């Protein structure tokens, strides 16, 4: 036991308690989950950054450009047919007006042209038949109302903008779902780490450690939750003494080489602990007074705590 070295390798205590394999397995599992959670959290941050960079868009229905074009084409064909029918009807009206005028002129010419009555009457009969046929056609013809192309043309003009908004909404929804999935995945690893820490704590609490309150951290030991290298001098001496005794259960002797570096309070604490457990302390101390310890001269004990020892001559 080295008095000036208060921090011992955690492996030493783990071996004494029979926890090395368990702690190593838990540490490897922790590292795997830490690494996996690090990767998930990295992807989570990237997805959140991409999501934050996107503007909010409302969900829209995409415009079927092909169907709209087909509907517009049918409307134009319908309107073209309507225009043709209107033109034909106007031509029939003009024909009717012209033939009526012919009748008027023919009646006016009867008086002058009685010799031509038969021919003119034939012309009148033909004209009247033509009028009847045209009027019948005009009476039975139903001309539909033209279709307003404005809304269709406007919808087609806005199709690309609406579809772009729809695609942006789909992209954003994908990122929203990815962020939610990554958050769930990250929590799975966090819960696993928390559960494993609870298991580690339960195993350590149930283990036969050299002193109550002793625990483990990543690179050393803890005492009542505080790293041993950050504990007080008194706590460090108490822990190190308990570990040294656990290492030597049969030979109850503690060798302290730097006794000179300990103050009176620390020395008294070690002596009290050793006496309570039946241990003997062999301490090396620097002293110039000649009144402390055993002095040996020429292979013989010359003095004990400053008192000379008479040696019988041989």
Backbone bond lengths (Angstrom), bond angles and torsions (degrees), N, CA, C in turn:
res aa  C-N    CA-C-N  psi(-1)  N-CA   C-N-CA  omega(-1)  CA-C   N-CA-C  phi
1 X - - - 1.475 - - 1.518 108.82 -
2 X 1.330 116.37 123.63 1.457 122.27 179.98 1.527 107.94 -100.41
3 X 1.287 118.99 115.10 1.451 123.56 -174.07 1.493 114.62 -63.81
4 X 1.338 118.46 -28.32 1.470 119.57 -178.15 1.514 112.16 -89.57
5 X 1.303 118.64 -0.82 1.478 121.95 178.25 1.516 108.06 -113.56
6 X 1.333 116.44 106.07 1.459 120.20 -173.79 1.528 112.50 -99.19
7 X 1.332 118.81 -13.19 1.473 121.57 -175.60 1.527 108.53 -104.73
8 X 1.311 117.82 115.72 1.468 121.94 -179.64 1.514 110.03 -103.33
9 X 1.291 116.41 155.01 1.457 121.03 177.90 1.520 109.17 -61.26
10 X 1.344 116.59 131.93 1.457 120.43 179.32 1.531 111.55 -60.81
11 X 1.327 116.56 -26.19 1.464 119.53 -179.67 1.518 111.27 -62.71
12 X 1.348 116.99 -34.94 1.457 121.23 -179.11 1.526 110.12 -61.57
13 X 1.346 116.22 -48.94 1.463 119.81 -178.90 1.525 110.57 -69.27
14 X 1.345 116.69 -37.94 1.458 119.60 178.84 1.526 110.87 -60.81
15 X 1.339 116.45 -41.15 1.469 119.80 177.14 1.521 111.38 -63.23
16 X 1.360 117.26 -42.14 1.459 120.45 179.90 1.528 110.77 -60.34
17 X 1.360 116.19 -38.09 1.465 120.66 -177.13 1.524 112.85 -88.85
18 X 1.337 117.77 -3.81 1.456 120.78 -177.89 1.506 114.25 70.37
19 X 1.362 116.66 31.44 1.467 121.00 -175.47 1.515 112.98 -110.42
20 X 1.327 118.88 2.17 1.474 120.60 -172.61 1.519 112.38 -57.04
21 X 1.330 116.91 -51.53 1.475 119.81 -175.89 1.524 111.18 -63.08
22 X 1.361 115.72 -44.11 1.463 119.30 -179.35 1.518 111.68 -63.09
23 X 1.343 116.35 -46.05 1.465 119.92 -178.77 1.524 111.75 -65.15
24 X 1.342 115.75 -38.95 1.477 118.60 178.34 1.523 110.95 -64.82
25 X 1.371 116.49 -42.14 1.475 119.35 178.54 1.520 110.86 -62.80
26 X 1.341 116.06 -43.92 1.463 118.76 178.64 1.516 111.91 -64.19
27 X 1.335 116.61 -38.79 1.469 120.21 179.75 1.523 111.15 -64.08
28 X 1.362 115.55 -42.37 1.474 118.13 178.54 1.530 110.72 -64.82
29 X 1.343 116.36 -41.82 1.467 119.07 177.76 1.517 111.12 -63.44
30 X 1.358 116.23 -40.23 1.476 119.68 176.33 1.517 111.03 -59.35
31 X 1.350 116.09 -45.20 1.466 119.34 -177.59 1.523 111.36 -63.03
32 X 1.359 115.34 -40.57 1.470 118.50 178.08 1.527 111.10 -61.61
33 X 1.355 115.82 -44.45 1.468 118.37 179.81 1.521 111.54 -69.10
34 X 1.367 116.87 -38.32 1.470 118.87 176.13 1.529 110.34 -58.94
35 X 1.358 115.89 -45.70 1.479 119.75 -179.26 1.523 110.47 -64.19
36 X 1.353 115.83 -45.41 1.469 118.71 -179.27 1.516 111.09 -63.38
37 X 1.368 116.16 -43.40 1.471 118.64 179.22 1.525 111.09 -65.40
38 X 1.357 117.01 -35.21 1.459 119.59 177.12 1.525 110.53 -60.76
39 X 1.360 116.28 -43.90 1.472 119.06 -179.82 1.527 110.70 -66.11
40 X 1.366 115.68 -42.58 1.473 118.53 179.52 1.518 110.85 -63.37
41 X 1.344 116.61 -43.83 1.474 119.53 -179.70 1.521 111.50 -65.92
42 X 1.356 116.51 -32.25 1.464 118.53 175.98 1.520 110.12 -65.14
43 X 1.357 116.08 -45.47 1.469 118.55 177.75 1.523 110.70 -64.52
44 X 1.354 116.47 -36.60 1.464 120.67 178.87 1.519 110.81 -61.48
45 X 1.338 117.15 -45.52 1.465 119.95 -179.77 1.528 111.29 -64.31
46 X 1.356 116.18 -39.94 1.468 119.38 178.87 1.526 110.53 -63.55
47 X 1.365 116.08 -44.25 1.467 119.31 -179.97 1.524 111.05 -64.95
48 X 1.369 116.22 -40.22 1.464 119.46 178.66 1.520 111.25 -64.93
49 X 1.362 116.06 -36.74 1.467 119.09 178.53 1.528 110.41 -66.04
50 X 1.343 116.32 -43.92 1.469 118.84 178.56 1.530 110.50 -64.21
51 X 1.359 116.85 -39.25 1.467 120.47 179.00 1.522 110.72 -64.92
52 X 1.356 117.46 -41.86 1.464 120.39 -179.93 1.523 111.91 -65.53
53 X 1.353 116.78 -28.87 1.466 120.23 -178.25 1.529 112.19 -76.27
54 X 1.337 117.10 -16.76 1.465 120.10 -178.80 1.527 109.91 -88.28
55 X 1.336 116.94 138.01 1.458 120.49 177.14 1.526 109.53 -76.59
56 X 1.329 114.71 156.03 1.459 120.25 177.96 1.538 109.76 -68.34
57 X 1.316 116.85 130.93 1.469 120.72 177.77 1.524 108.63 -129.78
58 X 1.323 114.94 146.06 1.460 119.66 178.41 1.525 109.78 -86.19
59 X 1.318 115.99 150.08 1.458 120.49 178.20 1.530 109.76 -71.78
60 X 1.326 117.21 132.92 1.464 121.88 179.63 1.510 109.23 -132.90
61 X 1.320 115.41 159.70 1.448 121.20 174.59 1.532 108.53 -87.20
62 X 1.330 119.29 133.24 1.461 120.64 -179.88 1.528 111.11 -69.56
63 X 1.316 115.41 150.63 1.467 121.23 179.36 1.533 108.49 -90.59
64 X 1.337 115.40 128.57 1.470 120.44 175.72 1.530 107.45 -81.45
65 X 1.339 115.64 97.36 1.463 120.90 -175.53 1.528 110.52 -63.37
66 X 1.328 117.47 -41.03 1.472 120.56 -178.58 1.527 110.70 -62.74
67 X 1.340 116.39 -45.62 1.465 119.59 179.85 1.521 111.21 -64.65
68 X 1.339 116.51 -39.46 1.469 120.13 179.65 1.525 110.80 -65.18
69 X 1.359 116.39 -41.86 1.470 119.97 177.34 1.527 110.89 -62.17
70 X 1.342 115.92 -41.45 1.462 118.76 179.46 1.531 110.42 -64.70
71 X 1.342 115.87 -41.73 1.467 119.39 178.69 1.523 110.67 -63.88
72 X 1.345 117.02 -40.03 1.461 120.83 179.14 1.531 110.55 -65.94
73 X 1.339 115.96 -39.98 1.463 119.72 179.25 1.535 111.08 -63.77
74 X 1.350 116.40 -43.23 1.465 120.03 178.64 1.533 110.78 -63.91
75 X 1.343 116.02 -38.60 1.464 119.26 179.55 1.527 110.84 -64.38
76 X 1.343 115.83 -41.67 1.466 119.41 179.76 1.536 110.93 -64.86
77 X 1.351 115.96 -40.76 1.467 119.22 178.25 1.531 110.17 -63.56
78 X 1.346 115.87 -41.82 1.461 119.98 178.13 1.524 110.89 -60.66
79 X 1.341 116.08 -46.36 1.465 120.05 -179.57 1.532 111.74 -64.28
80 X 1.339 115.87 -35.69 1.472 119.24 177.88 1.533 110.30 -64.14
81 X 1.345 115.59 -39.71 1.470 119.30 178.86 1.527 110.51 -67.27
82 X 1.367 115.44 -39.68 1.458 119.34 177.91 1.524 110.47 -61.66
83 X 1.337 116.18 -42.83 1.468 120.37 179.67 1.535 111.09 -61.02
84 X 1.347 114.36 -40.82 1.467 118.58 179.69 1.532 111.15 -65.06
85 X 1.332 114.70 -40.96 1.470 117.77 179.30 1.525 111.47 -66.52
86 X 1.337 116.44 -39.25 1.472 119.54 176.87 1.533 110.19 -62.05
87 X 1.328 115.14 -42.21 1.466 119.75 -179.90 1.538 109.91 -63.35
88 X 1.336 117.00 -43.18 1.462 120.42 178.97 1.535 110.91 -63.69
89 X 1.338 115.49 -42.02 1.463 118.53 179.51 1.522 110.93 -63.17
90 X 1.320 117.51 -39.92 1.467 120.98 178.86 1.520 110.47 -64.87
91 X 1.320 114.29 -40.16 1.469 117.67 178.28 1.523 110.18 -63.50
92 X 1.354 118.27 -38.89 1.457 121.17 177.05 1.524 111.29 -64.17
93 X 1.343 116.15 -40.55 1.469 119.19 177.90 1.534 110.61 -61.99
94 X 1.315 114.02 -42.73 1.472 117.79 178.25 1.525 110.52 -63.41
95 X 1.328 117.59 -39.76 1.469 120.88 178.38 1.531 110.29 -62.99
96 X 1.350 115.29 -43.41 1.470 119.21 179.26 1.530 110.42 -60.58
97 X 1.328 114.91 -46.54 1.472 118.73 -179.13 1.527 110.90 -61.54
98 X 1.319 114.78 -42.44 1.459 118.30 -179.17 1.532 110.87 -65.88
99 X 1.304 118.74 -42.76 1.464 121.96 -178.77 1.539 110.76 -67.58
100 X 1.355 115.46 -38.36 1.464 117.49 175.19 1.535 111.07 -60.33
101 X 1.330 113.26 -40.96 1.484 116.40 177.15 1.515 111.04 -63.20
102 X 1.331 115.46 -37.60 1.478 118.00 176.96 1.540 111.14 -60.54
103 X 1.365 115.61 -41.06 1.464 119.46 178.84 1.524 110.78 -60.57
104 X 1.350 114.04 -45.23 1.473 118.62 179.78 1.533 110.67 -59.69
105 X 1.321 113.72 -46.51 1.468 117.63 -179.86 1.544 111.47 -65.45
106 X 1.327 113.38 -36.52 1.496 115.96 179.51 1.528 112.06 -65.66
107 X 1.360 115.90 -43.40 1.467 118.92 176.91 1.538 111.45 -61.04
108 X 1.287 115.48 -35.80 1.477 118.51 179.55 1.528 111.64 -69.34
109 X 1.357 113.73 -26.68 1.463 117.07 -176.92 1.531 113.07 -90.56
110 X 1.368 115.86 -4.84 1.470 119.51 -177.55 1.539 110.84 -59.72
111 X 1.326 112.41 -44.93 1.471 116.82 -176.86 1.520 110.95 -61.86
112 X 1.278 115.21 -36.27 1.462 118.17 -177.07 1.519 111.87 -85.61
113 X 1.337 113.65 -27.32 1.465 116.12 -170.88 1.533 110.49 -122.74
114 X 1.350 116.61 51.52 1.462 118.39 -179.83 1.528 111.35 -60.25
115 X 1.342 116.85 -25.93 1.468 119.17 -178.51 1.535 110.07 -68.69
116 X 1.339 111.46 -20.18 1.484 114.07 -176.25 1.528 111.22 -105.55
117 X 1.386 115.27 18.51 1.467 118.82 -175.13 1.531 112.11 -60.51
118 X 1.296 115.98 -44.68 1.467 118.37 -176.33 1.529 111.39 -59.52
119 X 1.324 111.18 -46.17 1.498 115.36 -178.83 1.516 111.43 -65.97
120 X 1.338 112.35 -40.84 1.469 115.83 -178.62 1.513 110.38 -67.99
121 X 1.359 117.52 -41.01 1.458 119.93 178.09 1.534 111.46 -61.33
122 X 1.350 115.72 -37.38 1.476 118.50 175.42 1.518 111.51 -61.87
123 X 1.355 111.83 -40.95 1.477 115.50 178.61 1.515 110.80 -63.65
124 X 1.357 114.58 -39.19 1.467 119.26 178.73 1.534 110.77 -62.90
125 X 1.338 115.77 -43.77 1.475 119.52 -179.72 1.521 111.09 -61.71
126 X 1.324 114.71 -42.17 1.475 118.00 178.52 1.530 111.04 -63.92
127 X 1.333 112.80 -42.97 1.468 116.72 -179.73 1.517 111.18 -63.50
128 X 1.362 116.32 -40.28 1.458 119.41 179.69 1.534 111.55 -65.48
129 X 1.318 117.15 -39.44 1.464 119.72 177.05 1.532 110.62 -63.02
130 X 1.344 113.23 -43.58 1.475 117.13 179.25 1.519 111.12 -62.73
131 X 1.360 113.69 -38.43 1.473 117.17 178.15 1.521 110.14 -63.83
132 X 1.321 116.12 -43.66 1.466 119.93 -178.91 1.533 110.91 -61.30
133 X 1.315 114.66 -45.19 1.471 118.06 179.84 1.538 110.80 -62.97
134 X 1.347 114.23 -44.64 1.472 117.69 -179.11 1.513 111.63 -64.92
135 X 1.359 116.43 -40.36 1.461 119.18 179.01 1.528 111.37 -65.86
136 X 1.357 115.56 -36.76 1.463 118.89 177.74 1.524 110.76 -64.72
137 X 1.351 115.04 -43.44 1.473 118.99 177.54 1.520 110.84 -61.85
138 X 1.340 114.67 -44.57 1.461 119.07 -178.75 1.532 111.21 -65.60
139 X 1.358 116.40 -36.78 1.464 119.82 -178.74 1.524 112.14 -70.55
140 X 1.318 116.61 -32.53 1.487 120.06 -177.21 1.522 112.78 -92.41
141 X 1.307 116.91 -5.76 1.471 119.31 -178.94 1.530 109.69 -85.28
142 X 1.326 116.90 123.82 1.476 122.92 176.43 1.521 108.28 -106.59
143 X 1.287 116.11 113.60 1.467 120.87 -178.79 1.532 108.70 -95.07
144 X 1.332 117.85 113.21 1.484 119.69 -178.35 1.523 111.06 -70.04
145 X 1.336 113.56 158.88 1.468 119.06 176.49 1.528 110.30 -70.01
146 X 1.314 117.88 142.64 1.473 120.05 177.42 1.529 111.29 -68.04
147 X 1.317 116.57 150.36 1.473 122.32 178.85 1.528 109.14 -85.90
148 X 1.348 114.71 135.41 1.468 120.10 177.65 1.535 108.67 -75.12
149 X 1.327 115.23 116.28 1.475 120.35 -177.91 1.526 112.84 -84.57
150 X 1.309 118.18 -7.23 1.464 120.83 -172.45 1.521 111.75 -62.17
151 X 1.360 116.78 -48.47 1.462 119.49 -176.68 1.525 111.22 -65.63
152 X 1.339 117.03 -39.26 1.465 119.78 178.65 1.519 111.24 -64.66
153 X 1.333 116.39 -44.35 1.462 119.46 179.70 1.525 110.62 -64.88
154 X 1.357 117.11 -38.68 1.467 119.85 179.15 1.533 110.07 -65.97
155 X 1.354 116.68 -42.29 1.463 119.93 178.80 1.521 111.48 -60.89
156 X 1.334 116.28 -39.80 1.462 120.23 179.62 1.529 110.83 -67.52
157 X 1.351 116.26 -38.12 1.467 119.46 178.71 1.527 111.12 -65.44
158 X 1.338 117.18 -34.05 1.461 120.98 -177.32 1.525 113.00 -90.52
159 X 1.316 117.58 -2.33 1.466 120.71 -174.28 1.526 111.70 -59.19
160 X 1.341 118.02 -46.75 1.464 120.53 -176.48 1.517 111.05 -64.27
161 X 1.343 117.23 -41.46 1.466 120.54 179.27 1.528 110.95 -64.09
162 X 1.354 116.63 -45.19 1.462 120.30 -179.79 1.522 110.95 -64.80
163 X 1.341 116.88 -42.60 1.463 120.30 179.91 1.521 111.23 -66.08
164 X 1.339 117.35 -36.21 1.476 120.67 177.28 1.526 109.70 -63.63
165 X 1.345 116.29 -41.42 1.462 120.17 177.72 1.523 110.44 -64.30
166 X 1.325 116.86 -39.86 1.462 120.80 177.95 1.522 111.29 -62.38
167 X 1.366 116.66 -43.69 1.473 119.63 178.22 1.523 111.07 -64.12
168 X 1.352 117.24 -39.99 1.474 120.67 178.26 1.522 110.36 -62.32
169 X 1.337 116.89 -39.31 1.461 120.57 178.05 1.521 111.14 -64.02
170 X 1.341 116.60 -42.40 1.467 120.21 177.45 1.525 111.03 -60.76
171 X 1.368 117.56 -45.05 1.467 121.37 179.59 1.518 110.40 -60.53
172 X 1.322 116.90 -43.40 1.470 119.77 -178.02 1.528 110.97 -67.70
173 X 1.332 117.09 -40.50 1.457 119.67 178.08 1.523 110.84 -62.03
174 X 1.354 116.63 -36.82 1.458 119.66 177.12 1.515 111.74 -61.79
175 X 1.345 116.43 -42.36 1.469 119.79 178.90 1.528 111.17 -67.91
176 X 1.345 116.66 -38.36 1.470 119.50 177.89 1.535 109.92 -59.48
177 X 1.320 116.79 -44.63 1.468 120.50 179.26 1.529 111.08 -66.46
178 X 1.352 116.93 -38.03 1.464 119.96 178.96 1.523 111.13 -64.77
179 X 1.350 116.46 -42.62 1.471 120.40 178.81 1.529 109.99 -61.08
180 X 1.332 117.28 -44.27 1.465 120.52 -179.37 1.522 110.73 -62.45
181 X 1.341 117.09 -42.33 1.469 120.71 179.98 1.523 111.16 -65.09
182 X 1.342 116.97 -41.62 1.467 120.31 179.86 1.520 111.55 -66.66
183 X 1.339 117.06 -36.83 1.465 119.51 177.37 1.525 110.57 -63.41
184 X 1.331 117.18 -41.63 1.469 120.46 177.55 1.517 110.40 -63.69
185 X 1.332 117.39 -42.89 1.462 121.89 -179.59 1.520 110.94 -62.64
186 X 1.342 116.77 -42.37 1.467 120.84 179.34 1.519 110.66 -63.03
187 X 1.345 117.16 -40.17 1.467 120.04 -179.72 1.525 111.25 -65.81
188 X 1.335 117.30 -33.33 1.468 120.45 177.62 1.522 110.32 -59.16
189 X 1.357 116.42 -46.30 1.466 119.82 179.71 1.530 110.97 -66.89
190 X 1.330 117.04 -39.93 1.469 119.98 179.33 1.520 110.42 -62.77
191 X 1.348 117.40 -43.66 1.467 120.43 178.38 1.527 111.41 -62.37
192 X 1.348 116.34 -38.32 1.469 119.90 178.76 1.521 110.79 -63.67
193 X 1.339 116.81 -42.50 1.464 120.80 178.59 1.531 110.50 -64.03
194 X 1.328 116.95 -42.08 1.464 120.42 179.85 1.523 110.83 -63.67
195 X 1.332 117.07 -44.08 1.456 121.55 178.87 1.522 111.19 -62.33
196 X 1.338 116.06 -42.64 1.461 119.67 -179.40 1.526 111.58 -66.87
197 X 1.329 117.16 -35.07 1.459 120.47 177.38 1.527 110.38 -65.39
198 X 1.349 116.72 -38.10 1.457 120.05 177.58 1.527 111.02 -65.40
199 X 1.346 116.47 -40.52 1.467 120.56 177.18 1.520 110.59 -62.82
200 X 1.348 115.68 -43.99 1.468 119.93 179.67 1.526 110.48 -60.17
201 X 1.345 116.42 -43.63 1.454 120.55 -178.38 1.524 110.72 -64.28
202 X 1.348 117.02 -41.01 1.461 120.41 -179.49 1.517 111.45 -64.98
203 X 1.352 116.72 -41.47 1.468 120.69 -179.49 1.526 110.38 -65.77
204 X 1.335 116.16 -42.62 1.473 119.82 -178.91 1.517 110.34 -66.02
205 X 1.366 117.01 -41.50 1.457 119.84 179.46 1.525 112.07 -63.54
206 X 1.346 116.64 -31.72 1.464 120.24 -179.98 1.517 113.11 -84.50
207 X 1.340 117.89 -11.09 1.465 121.42 -176.09 1.530 111.14 -76.57
208 X 1.336 114.58 155.63 1.466 121.32 177.87 1.522 108.46 -88.01
209 X 1.352 116.62 82.86 1.454 121.70 -178.67 1.522 110.19 -88.36
210 X 1.327 117.89 158.49 1.471 121.36 -176.88 1.521 113.29 -57.74
211 X 1.365 118.47 -29.95 1.461 120.90 -176.13 1.520 108.15 -150.42
212 X 1.346 118.35 139.06 1.479 120.09 177.92 1.530 110.72 -59.95
213 X 1.334 115.24 144.32 1.470 119.86 179.48 1.507 113.90 91.70
214 X 1.346 117.87 -6.95 1.467 121.16 179.65 1.525 109.61 -76.91
215 X 1.316 116.69 136.58 1.459 121.31 -179.71 1.521 111.07 -143.24
216 X 1.339 114.83 -173.82 1.461 121.21 -176.22 1.518 109.67 -125.04
217 X 1.335 116.69 144.30 1.459 122.86 168.64 1.523 107.83 -123.68
218 X 1.296 117.96 -173.00 1.460 121.04 -173.20 1.535 112.39 -60.58
219 X 1.343 117.24 -40.47 1.465 119.43 -173.04 1.524 112.65 -127.84
220 X 1.336 117.84 23.44 1.449 118.31 179.71 1.518 112.16 178.11
221 X 1.343 115.87 -151.06 1.449 122.57 -177.92 1.523 110.56 -114.71
222 X 1.351 114.48 159.25 1.459 120.53 174.26 1.524 108.28 -127.82
223 X 1.330 114.73 155.93 1.466 120.11 176.41 1.519 107.39 -131.29
224 X 1.345 115.31 112.89 1.478 121.46 -174.07 1.526 110.75 54.08
225 X 1.363 116.11 43.03 1.455 121.79 174.49 1.520 115.29 83.47
226 X 1.327 119.15 -2.27 1.473 122.74 -179.56 1.522 108.78 -109.09
227 X 1.343 115.89 134.96 1.466 119.61 177.21 1.521 109.19 -54.88
228 X 1.322 115.94 139.53 1.448 119.50 -175.54 1.525 112.06 -63.81
229 X 1.362 116.62 -31.90 1.464 118.00 178.95 1.519 112.24 -74.90
230 X 1.343 117.26 -6.82 1.462 121.44 176.83 1.525 111.62 -111.06
231 X 1.333 117.55 1.02 1.456 121.31 179.42 1.529 109.65 -78.52
232 X 1.330 115.03 168.37 1.469 119.77 177.98 1.521 110.10 -69.65
233 X 1.328 116.13 163.25 1.473 121.09 179.29 1.522 110.23 -60.25
234 X 1.336 116.21 -42.58 1.466 119.44 -178.93 1.523 110.96 -62.13
235 X 1.326 117.23 -43.78 1.469 120.17 179.49 1.514 110.85 -65.65
236 X 1.344 117.84 -40.13 1.459 120.98 179.41 1.526 110.92 -62.71
237 X 1.349 116.72 -42.83 1.476 120.21 179.44 1.522 109.91 -64.89
238 X 1.333 117.17 -42.54 1.472 120.96 -179.53 1.534 110.37 -60.60
239 X 1.341 116.82 -45.54 1.463 120.43 -179.21 1.518 111.53 -67.03
240 X 1.331 116.47 -47.35 1.472 119.76 -177.77 1.521 111.26 -63.65
241 X 1.329 117.28 -37.39 1.465 120.21 178.20 1.525 110.13 -64.90
242 X 1.338 117.17 -42.81 1.469 120.60 179.60 1.524 110.68 -63.08
243 X 1.348 116.75 -39.90 1.473 119.52 179.74 1.517 110.63 -66.85
244 X 1.331 116.16 -42.01 1.467 119.98 179.84 1.520 110.87 -62.05
245 X 1.349 117.36 -39.14 1.463 120.41 178.33 1.517 110.82 -67.00
246 X 1.329 116.46 -38.02 1.467 119.57 178.50 1.523 111.56 -64.90
247 X 1.330 116.54 -29.62 1.472 120.70 179.22 1.526 111.90 -76.68
248 X 1.324 116.96 -18.96 1.468 120.18 -177.22 1.514 109.86 -131.93
249 X 1.346 118.02 67.24 1.472 119.75 -176.00 1.521 113.52 -72.94
250 X 1.309 118.39 -21.83 1.469 121.01 -177.02 1.527 111.12 -97.96
251 X 1.309 116.82 -47.71 1.474 119.45 178.65 1.518 106.69 -91.08
252 X 1.325 116.72 97.10 1.455 121.61 -171.56 1.527 111.05 -84.58
253 X 1.311 115.26 62.06 1.468 121.78 179.25 1.527 107.80 -131.64
254 X 1.344 116.35 129.92 1.455 122.26 176.60 1.521 108.67 -111.96
255 X 1.327 116.05 125.01 1.459 121.35 177.87 1.526 108.71 -101.16
256 X 1.345 115.21 117.59 1.461 121.05 179.30 1.519 107.72 -114.16
257 X 1.337 115.73 111.01 1.469 119.54 -173.87 1.534 112.50 -82.96
258 X 1.307 118.23 -26.37 1.472 120.35 -175.82 1.519 111.04 -113.14
259 X 1.292 116.18 47.27 1.462 121.37 179.24 1.526 111.14 -57.64
260 X 1.339 116.52 -29.78 1.471 120.61 -178.30 1.524 111.90 -64.53
261 X 1.345 117.41 -24.57 1.457 120.35 -176.66 1.514 113.01 -82.87
262 X 1.346 117.78 -9.29 1.451 121.13 -178.32 1.525 109.92 -92.91
263 X 1.362 116.22 141.47 1.457 118.61 175.83 1.524 109.13 -80.14
264 X 1.337 115.58 174.44 1.466 120.62 -174.09 1.529 111.68 -62.86
265 X 1.334 116.08 -35.75 1.449 119.23 -178.90 1.531 110.79 -66.46
266 X 1.339 116.21 -42.93 1.469 120.01 179.74 1.518 110.97 -66.46
267 X 1.343 116.26 -39.65 1.467 119.27 178.17 1.527 110.46 -62.22
268 X 1.349 115.70 -44.66 1.458 119.47 -178.62 1.517 110.77 -62.72
269 X 1.330 117.12 -36.93 1.456 121.60 179.59 1.521 110.87 -64.75
270 X 1.334 117.09 -43.64 1.461 120.31 179.41 1.527 110.87 -66.38
271 X 1.320 116.98 -40.69 1.470 120.67 179.81 1.523 109.95 -63.85
272 X 1.343 116.41 -42.58 1.461 119.97 -179.82 1.529 111.13 -62.45
273 X 1.341 115.76 -43.68 1.477 119.54 179.52 1.521 111.25 -64.90
274 X 1.325 116.88 -42.72 1.468 120.97 -179.13 1.525 110.98 -64.55
275 X 1.332 117.39 -44.43 1.463 120.35 -179.97 1.524 110.91 -64.38
276 X 1.356 117.10 -37.50 1.460 119.86 -178.82 1.520 111.68 -65.35
277 X 1.336 117.54 -29.47 1.474 121.11 -178.67 1.527 113.13 -105.15
278 X 1.295 116.92 7.08 1.459 119.47 176.71 1.514 114.14 76.19
279 X 1.323 119.36 32.83 1.463 122.92 179.63 1.532 109.71 -106.07
280 X 1.340 114.43 154.11 1.466 122.21 175.77 1.530 107.94 -109.87
281 X 1.335 116.58 135.97 1.464 121.42 178.92 1.517 109.22 -103.50
282 X 1.331 116.12 123.12 1.464 122.42 170.02 1.518 106.92 -103.53
283 X 1.341 115.93 112.93 1.454 120.09 -173.81 1.517 111.15 -116.93
284 X 1.337 115.66 136.84 1.459 121.96 171.48 1.516 108.43 -94.82
285 X 1.342 117.00 129.76 1.453 120.99 -178.02 1.518 109.64 -140.74
286 X 1.292 115.85 141.72 1.466 121.56 176.37 1.529 108.35 -87.46
287 X 1.347 116.35 126.42 1.465 120.00 -178.68 1.524 109.08 -150.77
288 X 1.311 117.73 134.06 1.465 122.09 -179.75 1.524 112.43 -107.45
289 X 1.334 116.28 -2.08 1.470 118.26 -177.85 1.515 112.58 -79.02
290 X 1.316 117.34 -23.31 1.467 119.59 -176.66 1.494 113.25 78.50
291 X 1.323 118.44 9.86 1.456 121.52 -175.69 1.525 112.75 -111.63
292 X 1.299 116.75 5.91 1.463 120.00 -177.78 1.521 109.25 -124.63
293 X 1.358 116.36 129.66 1.441 120.54 172.13 1.520 113.77 88.27
294 X 1.334 113.70 -169.17 1.470 122.03 -177.26 1.517 107.82 -107.19
295 X 1.320 116.96 129.19 1.457 122.51 178.91 1.514 109.33 -109.10
296 X 1.331 114.44 132.91 1.465 120.62 -179.26 1.518 107.88 -119.32
297 X 1.288 115.50 128.70 1.473 121.48 178.13 1.514 108.07 -125.80
298 X 1.328 115.92 129.68 1.463 122.83 178.57 1.525 111.45 50.59
299 X 1.347 114.82 40.56 1.458 119.97 174.64 1.503 114.97 81.35
300 X 1.363 117.53 5.19 1.469 120.70 -179.49 1.524 109.52 -125.54
301 X 1.331 116.80 151.60 1.445 121.52 176.13 1.508 108.48 -70.96
302 X 1.329 116.69 118.98 1.464 120.89 -176.98 1.512 111.75 -98.85
303 X 1.361 118.08 -31.84 1.459 120.26 -177.67 1.517 109.67 -157.52
304 X 1.329 115.36 150.60 1.455 122.55 175.98 1.512 107.50 -127.60
305 X 1.364 115.52 115.90 1.471 121.99 -178.14 1.519 111.84 50.43
306 X 1.313 116.41 41.89 1.459 121.67 174.55 1.514 115.08 89.85
307 X 1.324 117.83 -8.78 1.468 119.98 179.54 1.511 110.11 -96.98
308 X 1.282 115.48 122.74 1.471 120.98 -178.77 1.525 110.20 -64.48
309 X 1.303 113.57 145.20 1.465 120.26 176.64 1.507 109.08 -112.30
310 X 1.299 114.55 121.49 1.463 119.25 179.48 1.523 109.84 -76.43
311 X 1.287 111.96 126.41 1.482 117.92 -179.19 1.513 108.34 -107.43
312 X 1.299 115.16 126.26 1.478 119.08 179.32 1.525 109.93 -67.54
313 X 1.253 114.83 137.28 1.472 119.57 179.32 1.500 110.36 -69.13
314 X 1.293 115.69 144.86 1.472 119.81 -177.51 1.497 108.69 -91.62
